[in-house]
């Protein structure tokens, strides 16, 4: 029986939030199709996650899509609904919270902080590593710059739904319709919010990112799956479709420790017919051989952190085409015999691969570090393991740390300064 629906506006967000429940034993499925036939699901599934793919649509379209997803869940009598929001508030946050508020119970409890990743909320202002988000790297994002750090201001730009700011430690007075916005600067603050909501029977309609989901998973106790032994390939095929400076730096470090880095140029990214060319066939074979011989390969749309974001020649209008063609590259490598764990950065990249493979659901398994999720899906007769993360997540040494966790055969060059 489905106990919880999670609605995320992109794929990596769906994973880093659902994993909080899956790692505690909840049988969880993440779907890329919006329509859910709850009656047709396996009876043991407790958590359903829907990737609404509304990050890049208009606020009006996002409201409509989320409303339809909520209506379906309410009709199926799903008791709890969680609207996953981006930890730096990209996308249509106000419109989607309004949809849950309007189509649910008339109120949403929203705790957008993720202290373990440096995202905190104080007096309704969202911070990243101590900086208001609009003054952080996310304020200069080439695709989705965050223009305000004030959460109430951001919400009110898309909806007239009232916003009630709840300061840390303040007693909550639930007095009508609206979005109840909670300050939180430490993980323990999120835990206090979750436990108080449970005590007051207010867990039905909730919102936030993976940080709040972690606390909710701890108080909801949705657990029905035995531990699973993993047999993850040690080889690593990294496909980077994110231009976030955090990820660019991680890829620079990967190259410096000795991982072969391939620049995926405009032709590979934007030309639909390139993947069928003789050049593509030869390069895919070479990249698979690199994984076999060296333990890893990095396919990257970036040229390195020394190149200004303004000079990265991927137009925002082309982002869908880039993820689609990166997905085709991933498919060709798997079809060509790749025996490796995939590491895909950016929700668009992961979704592009899923679409190319005609796979529409996967199972989150574990979290190897905050925001870095291991999942599996079936392709043909083979289980494929995939690691994913949002573009802005992780420290700069994420790749070497990941290689060590996997027991990879990569010979990390310890002598190169990073």
C-alpha positions in Angstrom: 0.0 0.0 0.0 1.3 3.4 -0.9 1.8 5.5 2.2 3.7 8.5 0.7 3.8 10.3 -2.6 6.8 12.5 -3.3 6.6 15.0 -6.2 9.9 16.4 -7.5 10.5 18.8 -10.3 13.6 17.1 -11.6 15.1 13.6 -11.5 18.1 13.9 -9.2 15.8 15.7 -6.7 13.4 12.8 -6.9 16.3 10.5 -6.0 18.1 12.4 -3.3 14.8 12.8 -1.4 13.3 9.4 -1.9 16.5 7.8 -0.8 15.9 9.1 2.7 13.0 6.7 2.9 14.5 3.9 0.9 17.6 3.7 3.0 15.4 3.1 6.1 13.7 0.2 4.4 10.8 1.6 2.6 10.1 -0.1 -0.8 10.4 2.9 -3.1 9.9 3.4 -6.8 10.9 6.5 -8.8 8.9 7.1 -11.9 9.5 9.4 -14.9 5.8 9.2 -16.0 3.4 11.5 -14.3 0.3 9.3 -14.4 0.3 6.8 -11.6 -2.2 3.9 -11.5 -2.0 3.2 -7.8 -4.2 0.1 -8.1 -1.7 -1.5 -10.5 1.4 -1.0 -8.3 3.0 -3.9 -6.5 1.2 -4.1 -3.1 4.5 -3.9 -1.2 5.4 -0.4 -2.5 5.2 2.2 0.2 6.7 5.2 -1.4 6.0 6.5 -4.9 8.1 9.3 -6.4 6.9 11.2 -9.4 9.3 13.3 -11.5 7.0 16.0 -12.7 9.7 17.6 -14.9 8.3 21.1 -14.1 11.6 22.8 -13.3 11.8 24.6 -16.6 8.2 25.2 -17.6 6.0 28.2 -16.8 4.5 28.7 -13.4 1.0 28.2 -14.8 2.0 24.8 -16.4 3.8 23.7 -13.2 0.7 24.5 -11.1 -1.5 22.5 -13.5 0.8 19.5 -13.6 1.3 19.3 -9.8 -2.5 19.8 -9.3 -3.2 16.8 -11.4 -0.7 14.6 -9.6 -2.0 15.6 -6.2 -5.7 15.0 -7.3 -4.7 11.5 -8.4 -3.1 10.8 -5.0 -6.0 12.2 -3.0 -8.4 10.1 -5.0 -6.3 7.0 -4.3 -6.3 8.0 -0.6 -2.5 8.3 -0.3 -2.2 9.6 3.3 1.0 11.7 3.0 2.2 14.0 0.2 5.6 15.6 0.1 6.5 18.3 -2.5 10.2 18.2 -3.0 11.7 21.6 -3.7 15.1 22.6 -4.9 17.5 23.4 -2.0 18.4 26.7 -3.6 14.8 27.4 -4.7 15.2 27.1 -8.5 12.1 26.3 -10.5 8.4 27.1 -9.8 8.5 26.8 -6.0 5.6 29.2 -5.3 3.2 27.8 -8.0 3.9 24.2 -7.0 3.4 24.8 -3.3 0.2 26.6 -4.1 -1.0 23.6 -6.1 -0.4 21.2 -3.2 -2.1 23.7 -0.8 -5.1 24.2 -3.0 -5.6 20.5 -4.0 -4.7 19.1 -0.7 -5.8 20.2 2.8 -5.4 24.0 2.3 -2.0 24.1 4.0 1.5 23.0 3.4 4.3 22.8 6.0 7.5 23.9 4.2 11.0 23.5 5.6 13.4 24.3 2.7 16.7 24.0 4.6 19.4 21.3 4.1 22.0 22.1 6.7 24.2 19.1 5.8 24.7 20.6 2.4 25.2 24.2 3.7 21.6 25.3 2.9 20.0 27.1 5.8 16.9 29.3 6.4 16.9 32.2 8.8 14.1 34.9 9.0 12.8 33.5 5.7 16.1 34.1 3.9 17.7 31.1 2.2 21.5 30.8 2.6 24.2 28.7 0.9 27.4 28.3 3.0 26.5 31.5 4.8 25.7 33.6 1.7 22.2 34.6 0.7 21.4 32.4 -2.4 21.1 35.4 -4.8 24.7 36.4 -3.9 26.0 32.8 -4.2 27.1 31.0 -7.4 23.4 30.1 -7.8 22.7 33.8 -8.4 25.0 33.6 -11.4 23.7 30.3 -12.8 23.8 30.6 -16.6 20.4 28.7 -16.9 18.5 29.4 -13.7 19.8 32.4 -11.8 18.2 32.8 -8.4 17.1 36.5 -8.2 16.0 36.8 -4.6 17.1 35.2 -1.3 13.7 35.9 0.4 11.5 32.9 0.3 8.3 34.7 1.0 9.1 37.2 -1.8 9.9 34.3 -4.2 6.7 32.5 -3.4 4.5 35.6 -3.7 5.9 36.2 -7.2 3.9 33.2 -8.3 0.9 32.9 -6.0 -1.4 34.8 -3.6 -1.4 31.9 -1.2 -0.6 33.3 2.3 2.9 32.6 3.7 3.3 32.2 7.5 6.9 32.5 8.6 7.7 30.3 11.6 10.9 31.3 13.4 13.1 28.6 15.0 11.6 27.4 18.3 8.4 29.3 17.7 5.1 27.6 18.7 3.1 27.0 15.6 -0.4 28.4 15.5 -2.2 26.8 12.6 -4.9 29.2 11.8 -6.1 28.7 8.3 -5.0 28.2 4.7 -1.5 28.9 3.6 2.2 27.9 3.3 3.8 27.5 6.7 7.5 28.4 6.2 10.0 27.1 8.8 13.4 28.5 9.7 16.1 25.9 10.3 19.9 26.2 10.6 20.8 22.8 11.9 19.7 19.2 11.1 18.3 19.1 14.7 16.0 22.0 13.8 14.5 19.9 11.0 14.1 17.0 13.4 12.2 19.2 15.9 9.9 20.4 13.2 9.2 16.9 12.0 8.5 15.6 15.5 6.3 18.5 16.4 4.2 18.1 13.2 3.8 14.4 14.0 2.7 15.1 17.5 0.1 17.6 16.2 -1.1 15.2 13.4 0.2 17.6 10.6 2.2 15.3 8.4 -0.3 15.1 5.5 0.9 17.8 3.2 4.6 18.8 3.5 7.4 20.3 1.4 11.1 20.8 1.4 14.3 19.2 0.1 16.2 16.1 1.1 17.1 17.6 4.5 13.6 17.8 5.7 12.7 14.4 4.1 15.5 12.8 6.1 13.9 13.9 9.4 10.4 13.0 8.2 11.6 9.5 7.2 12.9 9.1 10.8 9.5 10.0 12.4 7.2 8.2 9.9 8.8 4.8 10.3 7.9 3.5 6.8 9.9 0.3 6.7 9.1 -2.9 4.8 12.1 -3.9 2.8 14.9 -6.3 3.8 18.5 -5.2 3.3 19.8 -5.9 -0.2 23.4 -7.0 -0.9 24.9 -4.8 -3.7 27.1 -6.0 -6.4 28.1 -2.7 -8.0 30.7 -2.7 -10.8 34.0 -1.0 -9.7 34.5 0.7 -13.1 33.1 4.2 -13.3 31.6 5.9 -16.4 31.1 9.6 -15.4 28.8 11.7 -17.7 28.7 15.3 -16.7 25.9 17.5 -18.2 26.0 20.1 -15.5 27.8 23.5 -15.9 27.4 24.4 -12.2 30.8 25.7 -10.9 30.7 23.2 -8.1 30.5 20.3 -10.5 33.0 21.8 -12.9 35.6 21.9 -10.1 34.8 18.3 -9.2 35.5 17.3 -12.8 38.7 19.3 -12.8 39.8 17.3 -9.7 38.8 14.0 -11.4 41.1 14.9 -14.3 44.0 15.9 -12.0 43.9 12.6 -10.1 44.3 10.7 -13.4 40.9 10.0 -14.8 40.8 10.4 -18.6 38.6 13.4 -19.4 36.8 13.7 -22.8 35.3 17.0 -23.8 31.9 16.4 -25.4 31.8 19.2 -28.0 28.8 20.9 -29.7 28.6 18.4 -32.5 28.3 15.5 -30.1 25.8 17.5 -27.9 23.5 19.0 -30.5 23.7 17.0 -33.7 21.1 14.2 -33.6 22.8 12.2 -36.3 26.3 12.2 -34.8 25.7 9.2 -32.6 25.1 7.1 -35.8 28.4 8.2 -37.4 31.5 6.1 -37.8 33.3 8.6 -35.6 30.8 8.0 -32.8 31.1 4.2 -33.1 34.9 4.4 -32.8 34.9 6.9 -29.9 32.3 4.9 -27.9 34.5 1.8 -28.4 37.5 3.8 -27.2 35.7 5.1 -24.1 34.6 1.6 -23.1 38.1 0.4 -23.5 39.3 3.3 -21.3 37.0 2.1 -18.5 38.2 -1.5 -18.9 41.9 -0.5 -18.9 42.0 2.4 -16.5 39.0 1.9 -14.3 37.1 5.1 -15.3 36.3 7.7 -18.0 34.9 11.2 -17.7 32.6 12.5 -20.5 32.1 16.2 -19.9 30.3 19.0 -21.6 32.6 21.5 -19.8 36.1 22.7 -20.8 37.3 23.2 -17.2 37.0 25.8 -14.4 39.4 28.2 -16.1 36.8 28.8 -18.8 34.2 31.5 -17.8 30.6 30.4 -17.6 29.7 33.0 -20.2 32.1 31.3 -22.7 30.5 27.9 -22.3 28.8 27.6 -25.7 25.7 25.7 -24.6 22.6 27.9 -25.1 19.9 27.5 -22.5 17.4 26.8 -25.3 19.6 23.7 -26.2 19.6 22.1 -22.8 17.0 19.5 -23.7 18.9 18.6 -26.8 22.1 18.2 -24.8 20.6 15.8 -22.3 18.9 13.9 -25.1 22.2 13.3 -26.9 24.1 12.6 -23.8 21.5 9.9 -23.1 22.1 8.4 -26.5 25.8 8.2 -25.8 25.1 6.4 -22.5 22.8 3.9 -24.3 25.4 3.2 -27.0 28.1 2.5 -24.3 25.8 0.1 -22.5 24.8 -1.6 -25.7 28.5 -1.8 -26.6 29.3 -3.8 -23.5 30.1 -1.2 -20.9 30.6 -3.0 -17.5 30.7 -0.1 -15.1 28.7 2.0 -12.7 27.2 5.1 -14.3 27.8 8.4 -12.5 25.5 11.0 -14.0 25.5 14.6 -12.9 22.4 16.8 -13.3 18.8 15.7 -13.4 18.5 16.4 -17.1 21.5 14.1 -17.8 20.0 11.2 -15.9 16.6 11.7 -17.4 18.1 11.8 -20.9 19.7 8.4 -20.3 16.5 6.9 -18.9 14.6 8.1 -22.0 17.2 6.8 -24.4 17.1 3.4 -22.7 13.2 3.4 -22.6 13.4 2.9 -18.9 10.7 4.7 -16.9 11.2 3.6 -13.3 14.2 2.9 -11.0 14.8 1.9 -7.5 16.9 4.0 -5.1 19.1 1.9 -3.0 21.5 3.9 -0.8 23.2 7.2 -0.3 27.0 7.0 -0.4 27.4 10.6 0.8 24.8 13.4 1.3 23.0 14.1 -2.0 24.9 11.3 -3.8 22.5 8.4 -4.5 22.9 4.9 -5.8 20.0 3.5 -7.8 19.4 0.5 -10.0 17.2 -0.2 -13.0 16.7 -3.1 -15.3 17.7 -2.8 -18.9 17.2 -5.9 -21.1 18.2 -8.7 -18.8 20.8 -6.7 -16.9 20.7 -4.7 -13.7 22.3 -1.3 -14.3 23.7 0.7 -11.3 23.7 4.4 -11.5 25.0 7.1 -9.1 23.5 10.6 -9.4 23.7 14.0 -7.8 22.4 17.5 -8.4 24.9 19.9 -10.0 25.6 22.0 -6.9 26.0 19.1 -4.5 29.2 17.6 -3.1 32.7 18.7 -2.1 35.5 19.2 -4.7 37.1 15.8 -3.9 33.8 13.9 -4.5 35.2 11.8 -7.4 38.3 10.4 -5.7 36.2 9.8 -2.6 33.7 7.9 -4.7 36.4 5.8 -6.4 37.6 4.7 -2.9 34.1 3.9 -1.8 33.5 1.7 -4.9 36.9 0.1 -4.6 37.6 1.3 -8.1 40.7 0.2 -10.0 41.5 3.9 -10.9 45.1 4.6 -10.1 44.7 7.9 -8.3 47.6 10.2 -8.9 48.4 11.3 -5.3 51.2 13.6 -6.5 49.2 16.0 -8.5 48.2 19.1 -6.5 44.5 19.6 -6.5 
